[in-house]
Every structure is written in structure tokens, then in C-alpha cells.
Amino acid sequence: MARKKKPEEHANHERWLVSYADFITLLFAFFVVMYSISSVNEGKYRVLSDSISSAFNPSQAGLPIKLNNPLKPPIVSPAAMSSADFSTTQNLSAYGGVEASREDKINLRKIAARISKDLAPLIDDKLVKVKKNDLWIEIEIKSSILFGSGKASLQATSRPVLRDVAKVLSDFNNQIQVEGFTDNVPIATENFRSNWELSAARAATVVHLFSRAGVKPSRLSAVGYGEFKPIADNTTAKGRQANRRVKIIVLSDAIARRTSRSEQLEKTIAAKRKIKNAQSGVSVNIPAKGPAPIHILSPVRQ
């Protein structure tokens, strides 16, 4: 009797899938392990960093450290935040700089956001600019929407705009400095002997409106720069128009008593560079510029 022939086995061309699946599984496990290791190292790094900070600054309250749970970030308490801000301020002050407090920065952000919202149409028309940093807010208004040519009395259409600004500023306690600027076209009238008087009078006019709108007079000051702080070329009509402007400066408490914001900003930047260079072991001397003269008028008579 003839034997049955065994069926021929076909070659399996899909065996590579087994190896590929094993490879993908191992690769996934590898990345899971790497992620776990990186998370643990991050926690240990934070613990080590806080420990070193506490060791080198024993007089300052450090962040709480949990050695039994390194994966969780340290809890930052309000007292620790104040201490951290105070430490930064101390370091910048030691190098001649100025650092606003955390509360200062929050208030400036709130003021800038509200002003930008209330004056959005004028900002879109490029009649108002709002600039902000950690030390102050700068609200620049084109004089064309505030004053007539050669005059220091407000136009009727400008009063609601300034009242909106005053309404926001009255909710805070920051010092406010109003600055007036002109172009270089000479003026010699009965009321204004020069552009200095004109720019100072315009700034004082805005200050008086703020005072009547509810902003405390003790927070206000008026400054006239005349034609000596141009931002554009006075040889063209467009440049002269850009130079005729009024700025409302909302100061942080850290810089409220300083007479030159630009000087203090330069010193603060230089201080941060010095701190960075000191930490890296590099010594760099950064010259400081001298202060610019400022002319201040009293907003109200005592």
C-alpha cells in the first residue's frame, strides 16, 4: 500500500512580524524607563538646588523640601515668594539696579490690560501706543487728538479718552508722571515763551483732568521736555507730527522716586549682566550713563 505524501509546508514570509513586534515592545519599554528616570532626576535636581541655596543663604527662608517624595515639585508659599523677590531685589540693588516686586509686576500687567482694552479703537488707529516693562507702563497719545496747534487747552473730543484712562488709574496706587513733548518749530507767544512752557503746560493740563477725575493729586506730576526728546526727524511734517505727543507714565513702587527711568533701566540691565558674569566667573565693567535733566511742575497749588 502506497504511503500518503505529506503536504508540502509553505515558507512563512511573515515571520519578520514577530521580530518587529518584539523590537517595538522593547523600544516602548525603553522610552518608558527613560521618561521615569528623567522625572526622578528632575525632582532630585530641585531638592539639590534648594539645599544648596539654603546652605549659601542661611538667613533667608528657603522653599520647603520633601526628601521622601522627590517626584513632586516643592510647594511655594507666599512667604517664600516674597523672600525670593527680596533676594533678587537685594542682588540687583547691590549692583546698582532696580527690581520691581511681584505685586508691582501684577499691578502693571492689570493696568496695561485694562488700558489696552478701553483704548483699543485708538490703538488700532495708531493714535495711542501702550508699552510695558517690569518697571513702568508708557501710554503715548498723539497731541493731535488732545490739543490744537500751539494751545494747551484740551479739545472736547479728547476728554472722554483721558477720563477712561483716569478711571483705570484711580483703582491703583502707582505714581503717575505725565510728560509733554513738542516739535522744533519755535513758539513765542504771550502764554508760551518757548516749547518748554508749551509742553509743560500740556502735561499739567492732563494732570489737572486726572485730578478732577478721581486720581489723587499726590500721585501726579507733570514734566515738559519741549523739543529736546524727538523720536522722529523734525525736518518732515510727518516727523514733527510724531514728535508732538503726550506720555502718561505709570511707575512701579520700585522706581517711583527715581528721576530718570531710562537711566534706571540701563543700570538694572547692567546689574543683571554683572550678576550673570559674576556667577560665570567673568568680570565685565559696564559704564553707566549720566541722568538726563527733567523739569517737574506741581500739578496743584498748595
Order of alpha helices (4+ residues) and beta strands (2+ residues): alpha-alpha-alpha-alpha-beta-beta-alpha-beta-alpha-beta-alpha-beta-alpha-beta
